[in-house]
Amino acid sequence: MKVQSMIWDPLIRFFHWTVAAMFLLNFLVFEEGDTNHRWAGYYILAALAIRILWGFVGSKNARFKNFLPTPSGIKHHLHLLKSKQFEVSKGHNPIGGLMVFALLFCLLSSGISGWMMGLDAFWGEDWLEEIHELIANTTMMLVVFHVSAVVLFSKFGPVNLIKQMITGQRDKQSK
């Protein structure tokens, strides 16, 4: 018999999917500097502010302290993956936690650098535009890696991570 347990709260799931949509629209569809591009960036910054706060006061799996990756945890997780073993964690595994922090950092850096480009002090500065573009490209590279890992883990691992992020629930076999 399957028993479901809540793993991702509604705020985390809403943040995840809306920020993913806004980033992809900004990267693939909206023209750089256009109103839609700027407003999507502002949305991402506002959502990040809420997510960062939620990382300190939110549900157990949303709190940063509960998935802070350590070098030993990352090493252990990589060792398990090399030996084709999958560790089922109650939230993010160490590599997943590392990805969360990398994505949050890149999204925040991209949003701040984009906002700065509209300030009089930085208007027309090529170096800032190049940094913004580099960060956006790095973020997209992380997104591709993240999505690839989630698809592979969902297909070959013990849990369907995609379903979890949609429903918030993890199916568990009960004894």
JOURUR-V91263 format. One record per residue. N is the residue number from 0. RES is the residue in one small letter. D_FIRST is the distance of its C-alpha to the first C-alpha in whole Angstrom. Layout:
n: {N:N}
res: {RES:RES}
d_first: {D_FIRST:D_FIRST}
//
This chain:
n: {0:1:2:3:4:5:6:7:8:9:10:11:12:13:14:15:16:17:18:19:20:21:22:23:24:25:26:27:28:29:30:31:32:33:34:35:36:37:38:39:40:41:42:43:44:45:46:47:48:49:50:51:52:53:54:55:56:57:58:59:60:61:62:63:64:65:66:67:68:69:70:71:72:73:74:75:76:77:78:79:80:81:82:83:84:85:86:87:88:89:90:91:92:93:94:95:96:97:98:99:100:101:102:103:104:105:106:107:108:109:110:111:112:113:114:115:116:117:118:119:120:121:122:123:124:125:126:127:128:129:130:131:132:133:134:135:136:137:138:139:140:141:142:143:144:145:146:147:148:149:150:151:152:153:154:155:156:157:158:159:160:161:162:163:164:165:166:167:168:169:170:171:172:173:174}
res: {m:k:v:q:s:m:i:w:d:p:l:i:r:f:f:h:w:t:v:a:a:m:f:l:l:n:f:l:v:f:e:e:g:d:t:n:h:r:w:a:g:y:y:i:l:a:a:l:a:i:r:i:l:w:g:f:v:g:s:k:n:a:r:f:k:n:f:l:p:t:p:s:g:i:k:h:h:l:h:l:l:k:s:k:q:f:e:v:s:k:g:h:n:p:i:g:g:l:m:v:f:a:l:l:f:c:l:l:s:s:g:i:s:g:w:m:m:g:l:d:a:f:w:g:e:d:w:l:e:e:i:h:e:l:i:a:n:t:t:m:m:l:v:v:f:h:v:s:a:v:v:l:f:s:k:f:g:p:v:n:l:i:k:q:m:i:t:g:q:r:d:k:q:s:k}
d_first: {0:4:7:10:13:17:19:22:24:25:29:28:26:29:31:30:30:33:35:34:35:39:39:39:41:43:43:43:45:47:50:51:53:52:51:48:47:49:47:43:44:45:42:40:42:41:38:38:40:37:35:37:37:33:33:35:34:30:27:26:25:28:30:32:33:29:29:33:33:35:37:35:32:33:34:31:29:31:31:28:28:31:29:26:24:22:21:19:20:20:22:25:25:29:30:28:30:33:33:32:35:37:36:37:41:41:41:43:45:46:46:48:50:50:51:54:55:56:58:62:62:60:61:61:61:60:58:56:55:54:52:50:49:49:46:44:44:43:40:40:39:37:35:35:34:31:30:30:28:25:25:25:23:20:21:21:19:16:15:17:20:21:18:18:22:21:19:19:15:13:10:8:6:6:7}
//
